[in-house]
Amino acid sequence: MEFPDLGEHCSERTCKQLDFLPLKCDACGEVFCKDHIDINRHRWSSAYKKDVQVPVCPLCNAPIPVRRGERADVIVGAHMDKGCRPDSARQKEKVFTNKCFRPGCKKKEMMKLVCDQCQQNFCLQHRHPLDHECQGPSRRVSKAGCAAQMRLLESRQKTSNGQLPPNRCRTKS
């Protein structure tokens, strides 16, 4: 051998191969060849301490928290013994729960869309005060907002009786 001091022997009892690029196990601190560096391959007795996977209960599909040093199978077994509810018994959470308050609308949204004026919840289509004919406290409206409201009212009134509505906007001064 030309370089007897180069490299180290694998710590695995059955291997003892001289490796010029040895790998040190961060769990046990011993040196191994590329074939035995895997914790499961060199049969380290406390390998479960380095395994940082989150176990999932096979009955309810819920993740089970396990602290370092605890055995996952023992914790999952205790979870199953205590009060694990299988998937079929567990109710699925509804996502679309926020019902639109506009009469005749049956849409539901994921998030609440509350009107600033009447403080009621509406769907995306009816979220603006003009879209749900808001009866909330009247606020001072800008001139542009008043003009938009008047055009909307005029178009509605013209189709029904042909007369123009009175101007009810209180504009900002």
Buried (B, 14 or more C-beta within 10 A) or exposed (E): EEEEEEBBBBBBEEBEBEBEEBBEBEBBEBBBBEEBBEBEBBEBEEBBBEBEEEBEBEBBEEEBEBEEEEEBEEBBEEBBEEEBEEEEEEEEEEEEEBBBBBEEBEBBBEEEBBBEBBEBBBBEBBBEBEBBEBEEEEEEBEEEBBEBBBEEBEEEEEEEEEEEEEEEBEEEE
